[in-house]
Amino acid sequence: QLQMGNNASHNSHTCSSPPWDMKVLGEHTHLTTDQINENFIKFQEASRGGDTITRRKFSRIMHQCFPRTHKTELEDYIFRLFDIDSNGTIEFEEFLIISTIMNEGTPQSKLRQVFRAFDADKRGFISKDEFIKIIEHLFHLIPESEKEHLTTPQKFADELITEMDMDEDGVISEDELVTAFLRAEHLTTMLVNKIMVRFYCACHNIMRS
């Protein structure tokens, strides 16, 4: 479980007195102090001079990534991946830690973060109704060949749950999502990859300065 520190005072500061624990960030990311500071400069440019990326700024970044297929509802899941403490903004330390996990972590650690983004109410499971909403938000990205037999988000969600739901209790746990992906279940892999592609594009756009 990732826990972020108190980010209450993120106003004017210098690299010699950052509002985060440089030692903790170094331990989480294996970056040097100079590398962390370089990343912070790029992060500030992406946030247009601020210390955080707001929901509105993040939406602009996602529009740049996917101008033709952007949907605000789908963007919500990507934002939650970055917003570890769920306070409505992305702080620099959150960005750096989650980027490290998603780029360098084990498949299991990456999938647990994807599950966290899906589990918006933090109940520890994803219901069929929640999966239907997720699929509705990305159904426009599903290849037409898949839609020949999975013609609606409801049918897609039914098939998805069948892939994952090992104990057949009607909801999906974190372990079930992880296991289904590692078994290379077709629809599970497709769903996770759609989210990952958008996450990596957001990372790239934030750090491209």
Salt bridges, closest charged atoms under 4 A:
ASP51 OD2 - HIS13 ND1 3.26
GLU75 OE2 - ARG55 NH1 2.09
GLU75 OE1 - HIS70 NE2 2.33
ASP76 OD1 - ARG55 NH2 2.28
ASP121 OD2 - ARG123 NE 2.62
GLU130 OE2 - ARG123 NH2 3.38
GLU144 OE2 - LYS147 NZ 3.67
GLU146 OE2 - HIS186 NE2 2.60
ASP158 OD1 - LYS128 NZ 2.69
GLU174 OE1 - ARG112 NH1 2.65
ASP175 OD1 - ARG112 NH1 3.11
GLU185 OE2 - ARG183 NE 3.07
